[in-house]
Amino acid sequence: MLLVAAMLSGSSMFIGCGGGVDEEQMQALNNLKAEVESLQSQVRAKEDERASLQRQISDKDAKIKKCNDDMAKTRSCLDNFGKESK
């Protein structure tokens, strides 16, 4: 029983000696949280910009494919026109 009482009083002494977080540490933590939030915002903005650029690339690729298809059809028609007129 005496041993348990000694352990409890000793553990409360260790808990009480922690002192918690001082104002400077709290400010540093708040600064870090603000920096993380700012960086996350920048990441989201860059991801949005990347998605926009990818859409633009896809649109241009589709236009290039259509132009190539149209050019191939035109060449085919010209080749066939030359054969039919002979």
C-alpha positions in Angstrom: 0.0 0.0 0.0 2.8 2.3 0.9 4.5 1.5 -2.4 1.4 2.4 -4.4 1.1 5.7 -2.6 4.7 6.5 -3.3 4.3 5.6 -7.0 1.2 7.9 -7.2 2.8 10.8 -5.5 6.0 10.3 -7.7 4.0 10.2 -10.9 2.1 13.4 -10.1 5.4 15.1 -9.5 6.6 14.1 -13.0 3.4 15.2 -14.6 3.5 18.5 -12.8 7.1 19.2 -13.9 6.2 19.1 -17.6 5.3 22.8 -17.5 3.2 22.5 -20.7 3.8 24.7 -23.7 5.0 28.2 -23.3 3.8 31.2 -25.3 6.8 31.2 -27.6 6.3 27.5 -28.5 2.6 28.1 -29.1 3.4 31.1 -31.4 5.9 28.9 -33.3 3.2 26.2 -33.7 0.7 28.7 -34.9 3.2 30.1 -37.4 3.9 26.6 -38.7 0.2 25.9 -39.0 -0.3 29.2 -41.0 2.7 28.2 -43.3 1.2 24.8 -43.9 -2.1 26.3 -44.8 -0.5 28.8 -47.1 1.5 26.0 -48.8 -1.6 23.8 -49.2 -3.4 26.7 -50.8 -0.5 27.2 -53.2 -0.5 23.5 -54.1 -4.3 23.6 -54.8 -3.7 26.7 -57.1 -0.9 24.9 -59.0 -3.1 21.7 -59.3 -5.9 23.9 -60.8 -3.5 25.5 -63.2 -2.1 22.2 -64.2 -5.6 20.8 -64.9 -6.3 23.9 -67.0 -3.2 23.4 -69.0 -3.9 19.7 -69.5 -7.4 20.6 -70.9 -5.8 23.1 -73.3 -3.3 20.5 -74.5 -6.1 18.0 -75.0 -8.1 20.5 -77.0 -5.1 21.3 -79.2 -4.4 17.6 -79.6 -8.0 17.1 -80.8 -7.7 19.9 -83.2 -4.5 18.6 -84.6 -6.0 15.1 -85.0 -9.0 16.6 -86.8 -6.7 18.6 -89.2 -4.6 15.5 -89.9 -7.8 13.4 -90.6 -9.1 16.2 -92.9 -5.8 16.4 -94.7 -5.7 12.6 -95.2 -9.3 12.6 -96.6 -8.4 15.5 -98.9 -5.3 13.7 -100.2 -7.3 10.5 -100.7 -9.9 12.5 -102.7 -7.2 14.1 -104.8 -5.5 10.8 -105.4 -8.9 9.2 -106.5 -9.7 12.3 -108.6 -6.5 11.9 -110.5 -7.2 8.2 -111.2 -10.8 8.7 -112.3 -10.0 11.4 -114.8 -7.5 9.2 -116.7 
